Amino acid sequence: MSEIPWTWLLIRASGVTAWGLLSAVVLYGLLLRTRLLGRKAQPATLLTMHRWLGSIALGALALHMGLLLVDPVVAFTIPQILVPGLAPWQPFDVALGIAAFWLLISVGLAARLRTRLGKAGNTVFRRAHLFAFAAWPLATMHYVLAGTDALAEWSIALIVAVSGLLVFALLARGFVPPPARPTQPAKAPAQAPAQELNKELVDSTT
């Protein structure tokens, strides 16, 4: 253990953390589309958690990639952590993680530009948000193929448990109806913030 560089330990830890947070983001997104939790969780709360976890996941992913630049064992360069296929170590496995990273970035950018693009922003966001469905499988394959701890018992148990939970939530999305759309209140200046929140929740569940 003492011979393993501290950077490599943090790279592994931040990678698993980023994958776990991404899994939580997907789970909250699926819960937002169903009534699986009933009244135990309000759509606004689920949406807030979905966004908050997404930001934390990107932060963990940025740390994971940044540590690769300072690791003394496998010295990555900036192009090698951003361009698929250039990695000096297991290029295909690393490329899967890079692809997942760019898919998540595209979703984040679409979310930031959503309000600035007006009506077209909702369409752009919904289309870009589809990339998130591909990001998780790619990140999982990267974890399994490139992760040095992937075959450890705790890691296998984690992957199986999380995957099973997401499959269950995905099936529930197909069979459990989505939350009822909020009724639009009468137009009034004082109710504008509530109208914006209702519109956002509707867009998130369509």
Secondary structure, 3 states (H helix, E strand, C coil): CCCCCHHHHHHHHHHHHHHHHHHHHHHHHHHHCCCCCHHHCCHHHHHHHHHHHHHHHHHHHHHHHHHHHHCCCCCCCHHHHHCCCCCCCCHHHHHHHHHHHHHHHHHHHHHHHCCCCCHHHHHHHHHHHCHHHHHHHHHHHHHHHHCCCCCCHHHHHHHHHHHHHHHHHHHHHHHCCCCCCCCCCCCCHHHHHHHHHHHHHHHHCC
